[in-house]
Amino acid sequence: MARRGKLHYAWVVAAITFLSLLVAAGLRSTPGVLIVPLEAEFHWSRATISFAIGLNIFLYGLIGPFAAALMDRFGLRRTMLAALALITAGVALTPLMTRPWQLILLWGVVVGIGSGSTALVLGATVVARWFATRRGLVKKTDLMQYSSPRPSGLIAIALEEGDEVVGVRLTDGKNEVILSTAEGQAIRFEEEEVRPMGRSTYGVRGMTLDEGDQLVSIDLVESGASLLAVAEKGYGKRTEMEEYRQTHRGGKGIITMKTTDKTGRVIGIRMVTNEDQIMLVSSGGKVVRIRVNEIRVIGRNTQGVRLIDLEDGERVAAVARLAEREDDSEASEPTLPPEPSDDGTPDA
């Protein structure tokens, strides 16, 4: 019997968002229904009650841009909890009202701000942050913000549930950045397009990803270096950086490696030179050290050549550029498997 798939977290987010918007809409319309009962119970003038409703509508529309800024600064979860706390306080204190100013305060101000914070911005924020850029955010933080380390560590970036960090690089603020995805896309842009932010922030969109794709690597462009791409089934290749045009962050990028069932998905990219060596580590514990000058330089839209022989079910887990270089006289024998073809694309 086939095993039932686990419920994706995105559907949980969508359900919570729908319920929150439904509650906000219901609370927004409640004061209009209470005009006659409040007038009869407390003998308040209809003008006073209408003023509270009008203030509610005004703040409902006004608070949207401020709520968006709060979500960007403090995160979606904290802002939502604060908004729901305001709504709860306004509703809970309603039975204690005895004066018109209390109606204006609770249903005009408190509930107006709370419902406006959830209804106008929540849906758009969830769609933009979770479904589009869940795996494509980048951020830059001044190194001095890490000058006071703690035994428990410091927060480096705020992450939504289901997201994770794929790479960290030390820069001088004027580098070019290149991002790569598992489906073989890459994007190159100026680091200056990303403004410095605090440690506990989410960052900005670095790359727009197709459904099912995810970011796997980040590196800094180096003068005179080429881009090495490695796929999970042992294939890899180098491509000159001139083939990667500079664009702006947030785009979908261009092809950096043609991924197929034979190559598997891309697991990482590295900037390398002819003098470098790389190390590949497989999921089965196999380690191979390769001189970069043994790997052919070919075009972007190719599958590459085999870099490592793998057993059935084994995959490349990591690729690393070695910090130390061996002299040619001391270098190990070539470990690169022979190429099965001359066009840069191995035979099936």
Buried (B, 14 or more C-beta within 10 A) or exposed (E): EEEEEEEEEEEEBBEEBEEBBEBBEEBBEBBEEBBEEBBEEBEBEEEBBEBBBEBBBEBBEBBBEEBBEBBBBBBBEEBBEBBBEBBEBBBEBBEEBEEBEBBBBBBBBBBBBBBBBBBBBBBEBBBEBBEEBBBBBBBBBEEEBEEEEEEEEEEBBBBBEEBEEBBEEEEEEEBBBBBBBBBBBBBBBBBEBBEEBEBBBBBBBBBBBEEEBBBBBBBBBBEEBBBBBBBBBBBBBBBEBEBBEEBEBBBBBBBBBBBBEBBBBBBBBBBBBBEBBBEBBBBEEBEBBBBBBBBBBBEBBBBBBBBBEBEEEBBBBEBBBBEEBEEEEEEEEEBBBEBEEEEBBBEE
